[in-house]
């Protein structure tokens, strides 16, 4: 890092830091987008599992009711 005699950053130093910060923001933005995609997939999969469980419980209940009615 190039500095003046007073240890103050030069314009070049400030520009380099801004470039680094800009690159970091871009990387974090991409990471956030990837996380949102993963979360969306997880949420959808969880919804499907809950729906499947509800369907299985309903099917089992209907089967039990029908078999008990037909046996009488």
PDB file of N, H, CA, C and O in Angstrom:
ATOM      1  N   UNK A   1       0.842  -1.159   0.000  1.00  0.00           N
ATOM      2  CA  UNK A   1       0.000   0.000   0.000  1.00  0.00           C
ATOM      3  C   UNK A   1       0.894   1.230   0.000  1.00  0.00           C
ATOM      4  O   UNK A   1       1.789   1.360   0.835  1.00  0.00           O
ATOM      5  N   UNK A   2       0.651   2.106  -0.918  1.00  0.00           N
ATOM      6  H   UNK A   2      -0.076   2.000  -1.596  1.00  0.00           H
ATOM      7  CA  UNK A   2       1.444   3.318  -1.026  1.00  0.00           C
ATOM      8  C   UNK A   2       0.856   4.377  -0.115  1.00  0.00           C
ATOM      9  O   UNK A   2      -0.347   4.634  -0.140  1.00  0.00           O
ATOM     10  N   UNK A   3       1.712   4.990   0.691  1.00  0.00           N
ATOM     11  H   UNK A   3       2.690   4.781   0.712  1.00  0.00           H
ATOM     12  CA  UNK A   3       1.225   6.019   1.605  1.00  0.00           C
ATOM     13  C   UNK A   3       2.117   7.240   1.538  1.00  0.00           C
ATOM     14  O   UNK A   3       3.256   7.174   1.075  1.00  0.00           O
ATOM     15  N   UNK A   4       1.594   8.332   1.997  1.00  0.00           N
ATOM     16  H   UNK A   4       0.669   8.385   2.373  1.00  0.00           H
ATOM     17  CA  UNK A   4       2.384   9.555   2.066  1.00  0.00           C
ATOM     18  C   UNK A   4       3.185   9.546   3.353  1.00  0.00           C
ATOM     19  O   UNK A   4       3.094   8.608   4.144  1.00  0.00           O
ATOM     20  N   UNK A   5       3.957  10.576   3.556  1.00  0.00           N
ATOM     21  H   UNK A   5       4.030  11.338   2.913  1.00  0.00           H
ATOM     22  CA  UNK A   5       4.798  10.640   4.747  1.00  0.00           C
ATOM     23  C   UNK A   5       3.975  10.722   6.031  1.00  0.00           C
ATOM     24  O   UNK A   5       4.485  10.394   7.103  1.00  0.00           O
ATOM     25  N   UNK A   6       2.750  11.140   5.953  1.00  0.00           N
ATOM     26  H   UNK A   6       2.335  11.406   5.083  1.00  0.00           H
ATOM     27  CA  UNK A   6       1.889  11.250   7.136  1.00  0.00           C
ATOM     28  C   UNK A   6       1.078   9.972   7.372  1.00  0.00           C
ATOM     29  O   UNK A   6       0.168   9.965   8.200  1.00  0.00           O
ATOM     30  N   UNK A   7       1.395   8.906   6.662  1.00  0.00           N
ATOM     31  H   UNK A   7       2.135   8.911   5.989  1.00  0.00           H
ATOM     32  CA  UNK A   7       0.687   7.628   6.769  1.00  0.00           C
ATOM     33  C   UNK A   7      -0.786   7.740   6.398  1.00  0.00           C
ATOM     34  O   UNK A   7      -1.616   6.994   6.918  1.00  0.00           O
ATOM     35  N   UNK A   8      -1.106   8.638   5.530  1.00  0.00           N
ATOM     36  H   UNK A   8      -0.433   9.245   5.108  1.00  0.00           H
ATOM     37  CA  UNK A   8      -2.467   8.769   5.029  1.00  0.00           C
ATOM     38  C   UNK A   8      -2.582   7.999   3.720  1.00  0.00           C
ATOM     39  O   UNK A   8      -1.649   8.014   2.916  1.00  0.00           O
ATOM     40  N   UNK A   9      -3.700   7.332   3.491  1.00  0.00           N
ATOM     41  H   UNK A   9      -4.458   7.320   4.143  1.00  0.00           H
ATOM     42  CA  UNK A   9      -3.855   6.583   2.237  1.00  0.00           C
ATOM     43  C   UNK A   9      -3.937   7.531   1.041  1.00  0.00           C
ATOM     44  O   UNK A   9      -4.472   8.637   1.123  1.00  0.00           O
ATOM     45  N   UNK A  10      -3.392   7.057  -0.053  1.00  0.00           N
ATOM     46  H   UNK A  10      -2.958   6.159  -0.120  1.00  0.00           H
ATOM     47  CA  UNK A  10      -3.455   7.843  -1.284  1.00  0.00           C
ATOM     48  C   UNK A  10      -4.737   7.509  -2.024  1.00  0.00           C
ATOM     49  O   UNK A  10      -5.486   6.617  -1.624  1.00  0.00           O
ATOM     50  N   UNK A  11      -4.979   8.223  -3.094  1.00  0.00           N
ATOM     51  H   UNK A  11      -4.371   8.948  -3.419  1.00  0.00           H
ATOM     52  CA  UNK A  11      -6.163   7.973  -3.908  1.00  0.00           C
ATOM     53  C   UNK A  11      -6.121   6.564  -4.495  1.00  0.00           C
ATOM     54  O   UNK A  11      -7.156   5.908  -4.615  1.00  0.00           O
ATOM     55  N   UNK A  12      -4.944   6.105  -4.856  1.00  0.00           N
ATOM     56  H   UNK A  12      -4.103   6.638  -4.759  1.00  0.00           H
ATOM     57  CA  UNK A  12      -4.786   4.748  -5.404  1.00  0.00           C
ATOM     58  C   UNK A  12      -5.172   3.718  -4.347  1.00  0.00           C
ATOM     59  O   UNK A  12      -5.837   2.727  -4.651  1.00  0.00           O
ATOM     60  N   UNK A  13      -4.754   3.955  -3.110  1.00  0.00           N
ATOM     61  H   UNK A  13      -4.214   4.760  -2.863  1.00  0.00           H
ATOM     62  CA  UNK A  13      -5.112   3.033  -2.022  1.00  0.00           C
ATOM     63  C   UNK A  13      -6.624   2.969  -1.822  1.00  0.00           C
ATOM     64  O   UNK A  13      -7.190   1.891  -1.642  1.00  0.00           O
ATOM     65  N   UNK A  14      -7.259   4.114  -1.854  1.00  0.00           N
ATOM     66  H   UNK A  14      -6.799   4.990  -2.000  1.00  0.00           H
ATOM     67  CA  UNK A  14      -8.707   4.169  -1.681  1.00  0.00           C
ATOM     68  C   UNK A  14      -9.408   3.449  -2.823  1.00  0.00           C
ATOM     69  O   UNK A  14     -10.376   2.722  -2.598  1.00  0.00           O
ATOM     70  N   UNK A  15      -8.930   3.642  -4.043  1.00  0.00           N
ATOM     71  H   UNK A  15      -8.144   4.232  -4.227  1.00  0.00           H
ATOM     72  CA  UNK A  15      -9.525   2.969  -5.204  1.00  0.00           C
ATOM     73  C   UNK A  15      -9.355   1.463  -5.094  1.00  0.00           C
ATOM     74  O   UNK A  15     -10.281   0.714  -5.405  1.00  0.00           O
ATOM     75  N   UNK A  16      -8.178   1.004  -4.653  1.00  0.00           N
ATOM     76  H   UNK A  16      -7.425   1.613  -4.401  1.00  0.00           H
ATOM     77  CA  UNK A  16      -7.950  -0.437  -4.486  1.00  0.00           C
ATOM     78  C   UNK A  16      -8.906  -1.014  -3.441  1.00  0.00           C
ATOM     79  O   UNK A  16      -9.483  -2.084  -3.637  1.00  0.00           O
ATOM     80  N   UNK A  17      -9.064  -0.300  -2.338  1.00  0.00           N
ATOM     81  H   UNK A  17      -8.595   0.569  -2.178  1.00  0.00           H
ATOM     82  CA  UNK A  17      -9.981  -0.785  -1.300  1.00  0.00           C
ATOM     83  C   UNK A  17     -11.418  -0.819  -1.807  1.00  0.00           C
ATOM     84  O   UNK A  17     -12.159  -1.755  -1.511  1.00  0.00           O
ATOM     85  N   UNK A  18     -11.812   0.195  -2.567  1.00  0.00           N
ATOM     86  H   UNK A  18     -11.209   0.956  -2.807  1.00  0.00           H
ATOM     87  CA  UNK A  18     -13.159   0.204  -3.137  1.00  0.00           C
ATOM     88  C   UNK A  18     -13.360  -0.961  -4.097  1.00  0.00           C
ATOM     89  O   UNK A  18     -14.423  -1.583  -4.110  1.00  0.00           O
ATOM     90  N   UNK A  19     -12.335  -1.258  -4.904  1.00  0.00           N
ATOM     91  H   UNK A  19     -11.472  -0.753  -4.894  1.00  0.00           H
ATOM     92  CA  UNK A  19     -12.424  -2.404  -5.816  1.00  0.00           C
ATOM     93  C   UNK A  19     -12.571  -3.703  -5.035  1.00  0.00           C
ATOM     94  O   UNK A  19     -13.366  -4.569  -5.402  1.00  0.00           O
ATOM     95  N   UNK A  20     -11.802  -3.836  -3.954  1.00  0.00           N
ATOM     96  H   UNK A  20     -11.156  -3.133  -3.655  1.00  0.00           H
ATOM     97  CA  UNK A  20     -11.901  -5.039  -3.122  1.00  0.00           C
ATOM     98  C   UNK A  20     -13.283  -5.150  -2.484  1.00  0.00           C
ATOM     99  O   UNK A  20     -13.878  -6.227  -2.447  1.00  0.00           O
ATOM    100  N   UNK A  21     -13.779  -4.031  -1.986  1.00  0.00           N
ATOM    101  H   UNK A  21     -13.296  -3.156  -2.016  1.00  0.00           H
ATOM    102  CA  UNK A  21     -15.116  -4.046  -1.383  1.00  0.00           C
ATOM    103  C   UNK A  21     -16.189  -4.383  -2.413  1.00  0.00           C
ATOM    104  O   UNK A  21     -17.138  -5.111  -2.119  1.00  0.00           O
ATOM    105  N   UNK A  22     -16.033  -3.855  -3.600  1.00  0.00           N
ATOM    106  H   UNK A  22     -15.263  -3.264  -3.838  1.00  0.00           H
ATOM    107  CA  UNK A  22     -16.991  -4.144  -4.668  1.00  0.00           C
ATOM    108  C   UNK A  22     -16.979  -5.629  -5.015  1.00  0.00           C
ATOM    109  O   UNK A  22     -18.033  -6.233  -5.215  1.00  0.00           O
ATOM    110  N   UNK A  23     -15.788  -6.215  -5.085  1.00  0.00           N
ATOM    111  H   UNK A  23     -14.932  -5.725  -4.923  1.00  0.00           H
ATOM    112  CA  UNK A  23     -15.678  -7.649  -5.372  1.00  0.00           C
ATOM    113  C   UNK A  23     -16.306  -8.462  -4.245  1.00  0.00           C
ATOM    114  O   UNK A  23     -16.977  -9.463  -4.499  1.00  0.00           O
ATOM    115  N   UNK A  24     -16.091  -8.038  -3.005  1.00  0.00           N
ATOM    116  H   UNK A  24     -15.546  -7.226  -2.798  1.00  0.00           H
ATOM    117  CA  UNK A  24     -16.682  -8.747  -1.866  1.00  0.00           C
ATOM    118  C   UNK A  24     -18.202  -8.670  -1.886  1.00  0.00           C
ATOM    119  O   UNK A  24     -18.880  -9.655  -1.596  1.00  0.00           O
ATOM    120  N   UNK A  25     -18.732  -7.518  -2.223  1.00  0.00           N
ATOM    121  H   UNK A  25     -18.181  -6.717  -2.459  1.00  0.00           H
ATOM    122  CA  UNK A  25     -20.187  -7.354  -2.295  1.00  0.00           C
ATOM    123  C   UNK A  25     -20.762  -8.247  -3.386  1.00  0.00           C
ATOM    124  O   UNK A  25     -21.809  -8.865  -3.193  1.00  0.00           O
ATOM    125  N   UNK A  26     -20.091  -8.320  -4.526  1.00  0.00           N
ATOM    126  H   UNK A  26     -19.241  -7.819  -4.683  1.00  0.00           H
ATOM    127  CA  UNK A  26     -20.560  -9.200  -5.613  1.00  0.00           C
ATOM    128  C   UNK A  26     -20.569 -10.652  -5.173  1.00  0.00           C
ATOM    129  O   UNK A  26     -21.526 -11.382  -5.432  1.00  0.00           O
ATOM    130  N   UNK A  27     -19.494 -11.072  -4.504  1.00  0.00           N
ATOM    131  H   UNK A  27     -18.717 -10.479  -4.293  1.00  0.00           H
ATOM    132  CA  UNK A  27     -19.392 -12.456  -4.050  1.00  0.00           C
ATOM    133  C   UNK A  27     -20.487 -12.757  -3.031  1.00  0.00           C
ATOM    134  O   UNK A  27     -21.128 -13.806  -3.101  1.00  0.00           O
ATOM    135  N   UNK A  28     -20.702 -11.850  -2.091  1.00  0.00           N
ATOM    136  H   UNK A  28     -20.182 -10.998  -2.034  1.00  0.00           H
ATOM    137  CA  UNK A  28     -21.749 -12.056  -1.089  1.00  0.00           C
ATOM    138  C   UNK A  28     -23.136 -12.060  -1.722  1.00  0.00           C
ATOM    139  O   UNK A  28     -24.027 -12.784  -1.280  1.00  0.00           O
ATOM    140  N   UNK A  29     -23.307 -11.259  -2.744  1.00  0.00           N
ATOM    141  H   UNK A  29     -22.583 -10.670  -3.104  1.00  0.00           H
ATOM    142  CA  UNK A  29     -24.585 -11.230  -3.458  1.00  0.00           C
ATOM    143  C   UNK A  29     -24.862 -12.580  -4.115  1.00  0.00           C
ATOM    144  O   UNK A  29     -25.978 -13.095  -4.047  1.00  0.00           O
ATOM    145  N   UNK A  30     -23.842 -13.145  -4.748  1.00  0.00           N
ATOM    146  H   UNK A  30     -22.935 -12.727  -4.804  1.00  0.00           H
ATOM    147  CA  UNK A  30     -23.995 -14.457  -5.385  1.00  0.00           C
ATOM    148  C   UNK A  30     -24.244 -15.536  -4.341  1.00  0.00           C
ATOM    149  O   UNK A  30     -25.073 -16.423  -4.543  1.00  0.00           O
ATOM    150  N   UNK A  31     -23.517 -15.460  -3.213  1.00  0.00           N
ATOM    151  H   UNK A  31     -22.843 -14.739  -3.048  1.00  0.00           H
ATOM    152  CA  UNK A  31     -23.727 -16.432  -2.139  1.00  0.00           C
ATOM    153  C   UNK A  31     -25.149 -16.342  -1.590  1.00  0.00           C
ATOM    154  O   UNK A  31     -25.783 -17.361  -1.316  1.00  0.00           O
ATOM    155  N   UNK A  32     -25.636 -15.128  -1.433  1.00  0.00           N
ATOM    156  H   UNK A  32     -25.121 -14.300  -1.655  1.00  0.00           H
ATOM    157  CA  UNK A  32     -26.995 -14.927  -0.933  1.00  0.00           C
ATOM    158  C   UNK A  32     -28.022 -15.490  -1.911  1.00  0.00           C
ATOM    159  O   UNK A  32     -29.008 -16.103  -1.501  1.00  0.00           O
ATOM    160  N   UNK A  33     -27.792 -15.283  -3.184  1.00  0.00           N
ATOM    161  H   UNK A  33     -26.991 -14.784  -3.517  1.00  0.00           H
ATOM    162  CA  UNK A  33     -28.711 -15.812  -4.201  1.00  0.00           C
ATOM    163  C   UNK A  33     -28.720 -17.335  -4.181  1.00  0.00           C
ATOM    164  O   UNK A  33     -29.774 -17.961  -4.295  1.00  0.00           O
ATOM    165  N   UNK A  34     -27.527 -17.930  -4.035  1.00  0.00           N
ATOM    166  H   UNK A  34     -26.671 -17.422  -3.942  1.00  0.00           H
ATOM    167  CA  UNK A  34     -27.437 -19.385  -3.957  1.00  0.00           C
ATOM    168  C   UNK A  34     -28.154 -19.904  -2.709  1.00  0.00           C
ATOM    169  O   UNK A  34     -28.850 -20.917  -2.767  1.00  0.00           O
ATOM    170  N   UNK A  35     -27.983 -19.210  -1.586  1.00  0.00           N
ATOM    171  H   UNK A  35     -27.418 -18.387  -1.539  1.00  0.00           H
ATOM    172  CA  UNK A  35     -28.661 -19.606  -0.354  1.00  0.00           C
ATOM    173  C   UNK A  35     -30.176 -19.529  -0.520  1.00  0.00           C
ATOM    174  O   UNK A  35     -30.900 -20.415  -0.066  1.00  0.00           O
ATOM    175  N   UNK A  36     -30.649 -18.474  -1.166  1.00  0.00           N
ATOM    176  H   UNK A  36     -30.061 -17.754  -1.534  1.00  0.00           H
ATOM    177  CA  UNK A  36     -32.092 -18.330  -1.393  1.00  0.00           C
ATOM    178  C   UNK A  36     -32.624 -19.477  -2.243  1.00  0.00           C
ATOM    179  O   UNK A  36     -33.716 -19.984  -1.986  1.00  0.00           O
ATOM    180  N   UNK A  37     -31.854 -19.892  -3.265  1.00  0.00           N
ATOM    181  H   UNK A  37     -30.968 -19.480  -3.474  1.00  0.00           H
ATOM    182  CA  UNK A  37     -32.266 -21.030  -4.091  1.00  0.00           C
ATOM    183  C   UNK A  37     -32.336 -22.303  -3.258  1.00  0.00           C
ATOM    184  O   UNK A  37     -33.293 -23.071  -3.359  1.00  0.00           O
ATOM    185  N   UNK A  38     -31.317 -22.520  -2.437  1.00  0.00           N
ATOM    186  H   UNK A  38     -30.540 -21.897  -2.355  1.00  0.00           H
ATOM    187  CA  UNK A  38     -31.302 -23.717  -1.593  1.00  0.00           C
ATOM    188  C   UNK A  38     -32.469 -23.707  -0.610  1.00  0.00           C
ATOM    189  O   UNK A  38     -33.127 -24.726  -0.405  1.00  0.00           O
ATOM    190  N   UNK A  39     -32.716 -22.557  -0.011  1.00  0.00           N
ATOM    191  H   UNK A  39     -32.181 -21.729  -0.177  1.00  0.00           H
ATOM    192  CA  UNK A  39     -33.812 -22.452   0.955  1.00  0.00           C
ATOM    193  C   UNK A  39     -35.150 -22.704   0.284  1.00  0.00           C
ATOM    194  O   UNK A  39     -36.024 -23.362   0.849  1.00  0.00           O
ATOM    195  N   UNK A  40     -35.306 -22.180  -0.920  1.00  0.00           N
ATOM    196  H   UNK A  40     -34.597 -21.646  -1.379  1.00  0.00           H
ATOM    197  CA  UNK A  40     -36.546 -22.390  -1.665  1.00  0.00           C
ATOM    198  C   UNK A  40     -36.741 -23.873  -1.962  1.00  0.00           C
ATOM    199  O   UNK A  40     -37.845 -24.398  -1.818  1.00  0.00           O
ATOM    200  N   UNK A  41     -35.671 -24.549  -2.375  1.00  0.00           N
ATOM    201  H   UNK A  41     -34.774 -24.123  -2.492  1.00  0.00           H
ATOM    202  CA  UNK A  41     -35.756 -25.987  -2.644  1.00  0.00           C
ATOM    203  C   UNK A  41     -36.092 -26.762  -1.373  1.00  0.00           C
ATOM    204  O   UNK A  41     -36.908 -27.683  -1.400  1.00  0.00           O
ATOM    205  N   UNK A  42     -35.465 -26.390  -0.264  1.00  0.00           N
ATOM    206  H   UNK A  42     -34.802 -25.642  -0.242  1.00  0.00           H
ATOM    207  CA  UNK A  42     -35.735 -27.049   1.015  1.00  0.00           C
ATOM    208  C   UNK A  42     -37.185 -26.844   1.437  1.00  0.00           C
ATOM    209  O   UNK A  42     -37.846 -27.773   1.900  1.00  0.00           O
ATOM    210  N   UNK A  43     -37.663 -25.631   1.274  1.00  0.00           N
ATOM    211  H   UNK A  43     -37.126 -24.876   0.898  1.00  0.00           H
ATOM    212  CA  UNK A  43     -39.044 -25.321   1.653  1.00  0.00           C
ATOM    213  C   UNK A  43     -40.026 -26.126   0.806  1.00  0.00           C
ATOM    214  O   UNK A  43     -41.013 -26.649   1.324  1.00  0.00           O
ATOM    215  N   UNK A  44     -39.756 -26.226  -0.492  1.00  0.00           N
ATOM    216  H   UNK A  44     -38.955 -25.801  -0.912  1.00  0.00           H
ATOM    217  CA  UNK A  44     -40.641 -26.978  -1.376  1.00  0.00           C
ATOM    218  C   UNK A  44     -40.607 -28.467  -1.035  1.00  0.00           C
ATOM    219  O   UNK A  44     -41.647 -29.125  -1.029  1.00  0.00           O
ATOM    220  N   UNK A  45     -39.421 -28.999  -0.752  1.00  0.00           N
ATOM    221  H   UNK A  45     -38.576 -28.464  -0.757  1.00  0.00           H
ATOM    222  CA  UNK A  45     -39.308 -30.412  -0.397  1.00  0.00           C
ATOM    223  C   UNK A  45     -40.047 -30.697   0.909  1.00  0.00           C
ATOM    224  O   UNK A  45     -40.716 -31.722   1.038  1.00  0.00           O
ATOM    225  N   UNK A  46     -39.926 -29.799   1.864  1.00  0.00           N
ATOM    226  H   UNK A  46     -39.383 -28.966   1.760  1.00  0.00           H
ATOM    227  CA  UNK A  46     -40.632 -29.970   3.135  1.00  0.00           C
ATOM    228  C   UNK A  46     -42.138 -29.956   2.926  1.00  0.00           C
ATOM    229  O   UNK A  46     -42.867 -30.734   3.541  1.00  0.00           O
ATOM    230  N   UNK A  47     -42.591 -29.081   2.066  1.00  0.00           N
ATOM    231  H   UNK A  47     -41.998 -28.450   1.566  1.00  0.00           H
ATOM    232  CA  UNK A  47     -44.022 -29.002   1.762  1.00  0.00           C
ATOM    233  C   UNK A  47     -44.510 -30.307   1.132  1.00  0.00           C
ATOM    234  O   UNK A  47     -45.591 -30.795   1.460  1.00  0.00           O
ATOM    235  N   UNK A  48     -43.705 -30.868   0.226  1.00  0.00           N
ATOM    236  H   UNK A  48     -42.826 -30.472  -0.040  1.00  0.00           H
ATOM    237  CA  UNK A  48     -44.083 -32.133  -0.405  1.00  0.00           C
ATOM    238  C   UNK A  48     -44.133 -33.267   0.615  1.00  0.00           C
ATOM    239  O   UNK A  48     -45.028 -34.110   0.554  1.00  0.00           O
ATOM    240  N   UNK A  49     -43.190 -33.298   1.545  1.00  0.00           N
ATOM    241  H   UNK A  49     -42.463 -32.613   1.594  1.00  0.00           H
ATOM    242  CA  UNK A  49     -43.171 -34.352   2.561  1.00  0.00           C
ATOM    243  C   UNK A  49     -44.406 -34.248   3.454  1.00  0.00           C
ATOM    244  O   UNK A  49     -45.030 -35.259   3.775  1.00  0.00           O
ATOM    245  N   UNK A  50     -44.755 -33.038   3.851  1.00  0.00           N
ATOM    246  H   UNK A  50     -44.248 -32.216   3.590  1.00  0.00           H
ATOM    247  CA  UNK A  50     -45.944 -32.845   4.686  1.00  0.00           C
ATOM    248  C   UNK A  50     -47.195 -33.277   3.930  1.00  0.00           C
ATOM    249  O   UNK A  50     -48.074 -33.926   4.497  1.00  0.00           O
ATOM    250  N   UNK A  51     -47.275 -32.920   2.664  1.00  0.00           N
ATOM    251  H   UNK A  51     -46.561 -32.393   2.204  1.00  0.00           H
ATOM    252  CA  UNK A  51     -48.435 -33.303   1.861  1.00  0.00           C
ATOM    253  C   UNK A  51     -48.509 -34.824   1.710  1.00  0.00           C
ATOM    254  O   UNK A  51     -49.591 -35.404   1.792  1.00  0.00           O
ATOM    255  N   UNK A  52     -47.367 -35.465   1.491  1.00  0.00           N
ATOM    256  H   UNK A  52     -46.488 -34.994   1.423  1.00  0.00           H
ATOM    257  CA  UNK A  52     -47.334 -36.921   1.377  1.00  0.00           C
ATOM    258  C   UNK A  52     -47.767 -37.576   2.685  1.00  0.00           C
ATOM    259  O   UNK A  52     -48.543 -38.532   2.677  1.00  0.00           O
ATOM    260  N   UNK A  53     -47.271 -37.066   3.801  1.00  0.00           N
ATOM    261  H   UNK A  53     -46.641 -36.289   3.807  1.00  0.00           H
ATOM    262  CA  UNK A  53     -47.647 -37.625   5.103  1.00  0.00           C
ATOM    263  C   UNK A  53     -49.148 -37.480   5.338  1.00  0.00           C
ATOM    264  O   UNK A  53     -49.798 -38.418   5.801  1.00  0.00           O
ATOM    265  N   UNK A  54     -49.692 -36.321   5.024  1.00  0.00           N
ATOM    266  H   UNK A  54     -49.164 -35.560   4.648  1.00  0.00           H
ATOM    267  CA  UNK A  54     -51.134 -36.110   5.195  1.00  0.00           C
ATOM    268  C   UNK A  54     -51.927 -37.074   4.320  1.00  0.00           C
ATOM    269  O   UNK A  54     -52.930 -37.637   4.761  1.00  0.00           O
ATOM    270  N   UNK A  55     -51.479 -37.263   3.083  1.00  0.00           N
ATOM    271  H   UNK A  55     -50.665 -36.806   2.725  1.00  0.00           H
ATOM    272  CA  UNK A  55     -52.166 -38.181   2.167  1.00  0.00           C
ATOM    273  C   UNK A  55     -52.119 -39.608   2.688  1.00  0.00           C
ATOM    274  O   UNK A  55     -53.117 -40.327   2.628  1.00  0.00           O
ATOM    275  N   UNK A  56     -50.969 -40.022   3.198  1.00  0.00           N
ATOM    276  H   UNK A  56     -50.158 -39.439   3.247  1.00  0.00           H
ATOM    277  CA  UNK A  56     -50.849 -41.380   3.738  1.00  0.00           C
ATOM    278  C   UNK A  56     -51.740 -41.573   4.962  1.00  0.00           C
ATOM    279  O   UNK A  56     -52.378 -42.616   5.106  1.00  0.00           O
ATOM    280  N   UNK A  57     -51.788 -40.588   5.831  1.00  0.00           N
ATOM    281  H   UNK A  57     -51.270 -39.740   5.714  1.00  0.00           H
ATOM    282  CA  UNK A  57     -52.649 -40.682   7.019  1.00  0.00           C
ATOM    283  C   UNK A  57     -54.119 -40.734   6.609  1.00  0.00           C
ATOM    284  O   UNK A  57     -54.890 -41.527   7.150  1.00  0.00           O
ATOM    285  N   UNK A  58     -54.502 -39.896   5.662  1.00  0.00           N
ATOM    286  H   UNK A  58     -53.876 -39.251   5.223  1.00  0.00           H
ATOM    287  CA  UNK A  58     -55.892 -39.897   5.192  1.00  0.00           C
ATOM    288  C   UNK A  58     -56.239 -41.228   4.540  1.00  0.00           C
ATOM    289  O   UNK A  58     -57.323 -41.763   4.773  1.00  0.00           O
ATOM    290  N   UNK A  59     -55.342 -41.769   3.732  1.00  0.00           N
ATOM    291  H   UNK A  59     -54.462 -41.335   3.542  1.00  0.00           H
ATOM    292  CA  UNK A  59     -55.591 -43.060   3.072  1.00  0.00           C
ATOM    293  C   UNK A  59     -55.731 -44.174   4.093  1.00  0.00           C
ATOM    294  O   UNK A  59     -56.621 -45.016   3.979  1.00  0.00           O
ATOM    295  N   UNK A  60     -54.861 -44.184   5.085  1.00  0.00           N
ATOM    296  H   UNK A  60     -54.138 -43.499   5.177  1.00  0.00           H
ATOM    297  CA  UNK A  60     -54.938 -45.220   6.117  1.00  0.00           C
ATOM    298  C   UNK A  60     -56.236 -45.102   6.905  1.00  0.00           C
ATOM    299  O   UNK A  60     -56.858 -46.115   7.224  1.00  0.00           O
ATOM    300  N   UNK A  61     -56.645 -43.895   7.217  1.00  0.00           N
ATOM    301  H   UNK A  61     -56.139 -43.072   6.958  1.00  0.00           H
ATOM    302  CA  UNK A  61     -57.894 -43.685   7.957  1.00  0.00           C
ATOM    303  C   UNK A  61     -59.090 -44.165   7.149  1.00  0.00           C
ATOM    304  O   UNK A  61     -59.966 -44.849   7.679  1.00  0.00           O
ATOM    305  N   UNK A  62     -59.131 -43.813   5.883  1.00  0.00           N
ATOM    306  H   UNK A  62     -58.419 -43.257   5.453  1.00  0.00           H
ATOM    307  CA  UNK A  62     -60.238 -44.242   5.018  1.00  0.00           C
ATOM    308  C   UNK A  62     -60.254 -45.758   4.881  1.00  0.00           C
ATOM    309  O   UNK A  62     -61.322 -46.370   4.903  1.00  0.00           O
ATOM    310  N   UNK A  63     -59.084 -46.369   4.740  1.00  0.00           N
ATOM    311  H   UNK A  63     -58.216 -45.872   4.722  1.00  0.00           H
ATOM    312  CA  UNK A  63     -58.997 -47.829   4.626  1.00  0.00           C
ATOM    313  C   UNK A  63     -59.528 -48.498   5.890  1.00  0.00           C
ATOM    314  O   UNK A  63     -60.276 -49.472   5.807  1.00  0.00           O
ATOM    315  N   UNK A  64     -59.155 -47.991   7.035  1.00  0.00           N
ATOM    316  H   UNK A  64     -58.548 -47.199   7.102  1.00  0.00           H
ATOM    317  CA  UNK A  64     -59.627 -48.569   8.302  1.00  0.00           C
ATOM    318  C   UNK A  64     -61.138 -48.416   8.430  1.00  0.00           C
ATOM    319  O   UNK A  64     -61.821 -49.353   8.844  1.00  0.00           O
ATOM    320  N   UNK A  65     -61.660 -47.261   8.084  1.00  0.00           N
ATOM    321  H   UNK A  65     -61.105 -46.500   7.747  1.00  0.00           H
ATOM    322  CA  UNK A  65     -63.113 -47.035   8.178  1.00  0.00           C
ATOM    323  C   UNK A  65     -63.858 -47.960   7.224  1.00  0.00           C
ATOM    324  O   UNK A  65     -64.857 -48.568   7.611  1.00  0.00           O
ATOM    325  N   UNK A  66     -63.392 -48.075   5.992  1.00  0.00           N
ATOM    326  H   UNK A  66     -62.581 -47.582   5.678  1.00  0.00           H
ATOM    327  CA  UNK A  66     -64.076 -48.921   5.002  1.00  0.00           C
ATOM    328  C   UNK A  66     -64.035 -50.382   5.416  1.00  0.00           C
ATOM    329  O   UNK A  66     -65.047 -51.076   5.321  1.00  0.00           O
ATOM    330  N   UNK A  67     -62.877 -50.865   5.877  1.00  0.00           N
ATOM    331  H   UNK A  67     -62.055 -50.301   5.955  1.00  0.00           H
ATOM    332  CA  UNK A  67     -62.798 -52.275   6.276  1.00  0.00           C
ATOM    333  C   UNK A  67     -63.661 -52.559   7.497  1.00  0.00           C
ATOM    334  O   UNK A  67     -64.254 -53.633   7.595  1.00  0.00           O
ATOM    335  N   UNK A  68     -63.740 -51.619   8.421  1.00  0.00           N
ATOM    336  H   UNK A  68     -63.258 -50.746   8.341  1.00  0.00           H
ATOM    337  CA  UNK A  68     -64.580 -51.864   9.607  1.00  0.00           C
ATOM    338  C   UNK A  68     -66.064 -51.820   9.250  1.00  0.00           C
ATOM    339  O   UNK A  68     -66.856 -52.545   9.852  1.00  0.00           O
ATOM    340  N   UNK A  69     -66.457 -50.998   8.298  1.00  0.00           N
ATOM    341  H   UNK A  69     -65.815 -50.408   7.809  1.00  0.00           H
ATOM    342  CA  UNK A  69     -67.854 -50.932   7.876  1.00  0.00           C
ATOM    343  C   UNK A  69     -68.223 -52.186   7.091  1.00  0.00           C
ATOM    344  O   UNK A  69     -69.313 -52.725   7.286  1.00  0.00           O
ATOM    345  N   UNK A  70     -67.357 -52.660   6.221  1.00  0.00           N
ATOM    346  H   UNK A  70     -66.472 -52.222   6.062  1.00  0.00           H
ATOM    347  CA  UNK A  70     -67.658 -53.828   5.396  1.00  0.00           C
ATOM    348  C   UNK A  70     -67.661 -55.124   6.192  1.00  0.00           C
ATOM    349  O   UNK A  70     -68.303 -56.084   5.765  1.00  0.00           O
ATOM    350  N   UNK A  71     -66.987 -55.199   7.307  1.00  0.00           N
ATOM    351  H   UNK A  71     -66.465 -54.420   7.654  1.00  0.00           H
ATOM    352  CA  UNK A  71     -66.956 -56.422   8.115  1.00  0.00           C
ATOM    353  C   UNK A  71     -68.247 -56.621   8.899  1.00  0.00           C
ATOM    354  O   UNK A  71     -68.562 -57.747   9.284  1.00  0.00           O
ATOM    355  N   UNK A  72     -68.979 -55.578   9.137  1.00  0.00           N
ATOM    356  H   UNK A  72     -68.723 -54.664   8.824  1.00  0.00           H
ATOM    357  CA  UNK A  72     -70.205 -55.694   9.949  1.00  0.00           C
ATOM    358  C   UNK A  72     -71.336 -56.237   9.174  1.00  0.00           C
ATOM    359  O   UNK A  72     -72.433 -56.395   9.710  1.00  0.00           O
TER     360      UNK A  72
END
